[in-house]
Amino acid sequence: MKGSSGKPRAGAVRKAAHSKQVGTGGHGRKALEGKGPTPKAEDRSWHVAGKRKAAQERYEAAGGKGRAGQKGRSQRPGAPRGASGASQRSRSGDESEIVTGRNAVVEALRTKVPATTLYLAQRVEMDDRVRESLKMATNRGIPVLEVTRPELDRLAGDGGVHQGLALKVPAYEYAHPIELLDEVLAGDETPLFVALDGITDPRNLGAIIRSTAAFGGQGVIVPQRRSVGVTAAAWKTSAGAAARIPVAMAPNLTQTLKALKERGVFVLGLDGGGDVSLPGLEFADRPVVIVVGSEGKGLSRLVTETCDAIVSIPISAATESLNAGIAVSVALYEVARLRAAESA
């Protein structure tokens, strides 16, 4: 159909059907075959394990001894040792942490954490902890900066309570769970660890570290993913116990628990529906790792299947559940009590 100008009207002409497309002749056959089996993590140059392997090879080629990034066993595992540790979590930007609160600051300085700066609020009320912190910082050559309260509030972050004192420390370097076990066994002690499964609140971690120190535990284990790390908030809640109790990081919590079991450690999970009651626990005198899950989700399925026993804490029927930190405290106390009675 044509318009007044004699040209076909747009859209009125039926286009010819497309002819058959010529095949590729098998040009894409190679792409369909895939790239073969997935290489191991340590064989992938971009993977963390691959980078760690490459670093270890470079370290050994240079004539080094032991593990790369670790100069010896003289320093307690888990202590903050700067940003060069192989096991610490990667962070972007400034990797330092700000420890706030007088107890946390003085405990960190007592354990000779490699701090870089001590912050003191102007016209702060002096007490024994502030004086001791100033004395230790001066003796170790740590710079002391007097800052305004608003500046200290900014350093402490939202909700941070600094009490006029703060300490800048390198990012926390985590111990290795198996190495931590070896150190405890070398000291002729009965291992008592706490492992966290899905705990994301740093205040819970700080409280668990504090309870572990109070009841004779030797370390805390956290998974690398979907878990809280040792942050300034955890330091604060632990009241300085994080400077004395090492925290180990497990790349895979289930596999780490299985490795501990192979070394003779009993894995006890805490759950309200457990089939073993905490009072009079028969495993208390043996090497033990207590696993606690989040208050909402509890223990994961794989971790539950890995546990040697699921232990429940008897509580009142009016109370639905216990906070993770409180549940760990109760379990640690019972283990410590039974061990003391056994040795008496």
N, C-alpha and C positions, 0 to 999 in steps of 0.2 A: 504494500500500500504506500502511495506516494503523497507527499504534501503538495502545497501550492507551488513550491519552488521546483518541483520535479525530483527532489531527492527523497530517498526512503525515510519515512518517519522513524525516529529513534525508538528502538524497542519493538518495532514491527517486523524486523527481519529475523527469521529463525536461523541461528548459527548451526553450522554443520556439526554433526556428532564427532567427538574426539575419536581418533583412530586408536587402535591397539598400541600400547606402549611396548617398546622393545625391552626385553629383560636385561638385567645387569650382567648376565653371563657368569654369575657366581662371584662377582667382585666383593659382595658383602658376606660371603661364606666364612671368611676368616674372622670377621667381627662377631659372628654368631657363635663361634667356637669358644669364646671366653678367653680369659687370661690365665687359666690354670688354677691350681690350688692357692688359697690365700696364704701368703708368707707369714711366718711367725712374727710376733710383735717385735722381737729383738732384731729381726732382719729387715725391718722397715725403718729407714733412716729418719723419717719424720715422727715416728712414734717415741714416746717417753722411754720405753724399754730399749729401743734402738739407739737413742741418744746416750742412755746410760751405758750401754755396751760399748759404744764408740769411745766414750770418755774413759771407761775402764781400760780399753785397749791402748789408748794414748798414754794413760797413766803408767801402765806396765811397760810400754815401749820406752818411756822416759826413765825407767829404772826404779819406779816407785814400789813400795811394799804395802800390803794391806788393801783396804778399800779406797777407791778414789774419793777424794773429798774428805777423808778422815785421817788425821795425823797420828792418832793413837787412841789408847783406851783410858788415858788419864782423865779425860773429861767425862762427866756423867752423861749418859745418853739422854736425849730429850732436852738438854739445856740449850738455850738460844746461843748459837755460835756464828751468827752472821748469815749472810745471804748466799754463801757458797755451798751449803749442805746439799747432798744429793737427794735426801729424803724429804726436804721441806716442800710445802705446797708452792706452786708457782703463783706469783702475784704480779699485777701490773703496777707500774709507777713506783712510788716509795714503798719499800717492803718492810719498813720499821713499824713497830707497835708502840702505843703509848700506854704504859701501866699507870693507873691512877689509884689514889688512896694510900694512906700512910702505912698501913700494915703491908699491903702488897709491895710498895716501893722499898721499904726497909728490908723485907724478906728477900727481894730480888737482889739488893745490894749485898746482903749478908752472904748469899751464895755466889757472889762475884759474877753475876750475869754481865756480859760485855755491853754495858749501857753506853750510850753516846752523849746524853744530855740529861741533867736534872733540872726540872722546872720548879720554881718556888714562887708562890703568890706574894705580891707585895703586902707588907704588914700582916703576914701570917702569924697565927698564934703558935708560939713555940712550945713544944713538949719534947719528951725524951726521944720519940720516934723521929721528929724533924731534926733534932740535934744530931742523932746518930746517923741519919741519912746524909746530912751535910758533912759530917766528919769523914764518913766512908768515901763519899764522892770526892772530897778534897784530897784524901790520901791516895786515891787511885787515879787522880788527874782527870776526873770526869768534869766537863764544863758545867757550871751552875749558873742558870739564867733566872733572874728575877723578872717576872712578867705580871701583867695586870690580871685581875680576876676574869674579865671577859675573854682575854686571850687564853687563859687556862681552861675556861669553859669550852672554848672552841676546840682546843686540843683533846679534851675529854670526850667530846661528841655528845649527841643527844642522849640525855638520861645518865650521863657519866657523873659520878660523884668523886671529886678529886681531893677534897679536904685540904686544899692549898698545896698539894704536892703531886708531881707527876714525873715519870721517868721514861725516856725514849730508849727502846731496846730494839735490837735486830729482830727480824721475823723468826718465829719459833722453828727450830729444827727438830723433826720427829725422829725418835729412835725406831729401830727395826724390832718387831715382836720377838723373833727367834733370838736375836742378839740380846734382847732384854732378858729372856728366859735364861740364856747362858750365863749372864752376869749374876743373876740371882742364885743359880745353882752353884756357881763358882764361889759365892759367898757363904755356902753351906746353909742356905735359908730354904724354907718351904714356900714355893711360889704362891702368891695370891694376887691375881690380876682382876681388873674389871674391864669388860668389853662393851662398847656402846653400839647398838643396832638401830639406826634411824633417829638418833637424838640430834636435834637441830638447834636447841636453845643453848647458847654459850653459858648461861647462868647454871643450867643443869650440869654441864661439864665441869664448871668451876666447883660446884658443890660436891660432885662425885670425886674430883681430885682431892678436895679437902677431907672428905670422909675416908678415902683410901689412905691418905697419910695418917689420919687419926687412929685407924684400926689395924695398922701394920701391913697394909698392902704395898706392893713394890712398883706398881705401874698401871696405867690405863691405856687401853687399845681403842682406837677409833678407825673406822673404815675411810678410805680415800674419797669415796663419793657419797653423796647424800648424807653428809654428817657434819656436825659442827667441828670447828678447829679451835686451836688455842689462840684466842683473840684477847684483846685488852679486857673485854667484859668477863671472859673466863678467868683471867689473871685476878681481876678484882674480886670476883665471887670466891675464888679459892683462898683469899686472904694470904696470898704468898705461897701457898702449898705447891703451886705449879712450878716454883723454883726448886723444889726438893723431890717431887714425884715425876718421873719421866712419863711422857705420853708417846706411845708408839703408833705408827700409822700402818694399817693393813691394806695393801692394794685390793685384796678381796677378803672380806671378813670370813666367809664360809671356809675358804681354803686355808686361811690362817688358823682357824679353830681346828681344822682337821690336822694341820701340821703340829699344833700344840698337843693334840690327843696322841699323835704318834710318839711324842716325847714324854708321855706319861701324865699329862695334865688332864684333869677331869673338867669337862665343860658343863656348867650348871646354868640353865636359863631361868629367869624369873618371870613367872606368869601366874595370874590369879587362878587359873584353872589347872595348875600343875598337879601331878600325881604324888609328889613328895612334899611333905610338910617341912618347913624350915627348922622349927625347934628340934634339937637333937639330931641335926643333919649328920649322917654317917660318913660323908665325904670330907668333912671339915679338916681332918688331920692330913689330908693328901694335897698335892699340888692342885690348885683350883683356879679357874677363871670363871667369874660370874658375869653372865651376859644379860643386859637389860635393854628392853625395847622402849619405844616412845609410849607416852601415856595413852595416846589415842589408838595407834595401830598395834602396839605390842611387838613381839618378836616376829620376824619374817619367817616364811615357810621353810626355806632352806636352812636358816640358822636353827630353827626348832628341830628339824630332822637331824642336825649335827650334834645337838646337845646330848650328853650322857643321861641327864635327868632334867625334868622341868619342876622347879621348886616353887611352891606357893607360900605366901606369908599370911597366916591367919589374921583376919581383921574383922571388925564389926560389920554386921549385915547392913547397917545404915550407911556405911561408907562404900562407895562404888569401887574406887581404886586408889592406889598411892602414887604420888609423884615419883618419877624415875629416880631422882636424887635421894628421896626419903627411903624408897624401897632398897636401894643399894646400901644406904647407911645401916638399915636394919639387918640386911643379910651379912654385911661385913662385921657388924657387932657380934652376931651369933657365931660366925666362924672364928672370930678372935676369942670369944668366950670359951668355945669348945676346945680350941687349941690350948688355951691357958689351963683349962681343967685337965687336959690330957697330960700336959707337962708337969703339973703340980704333983 
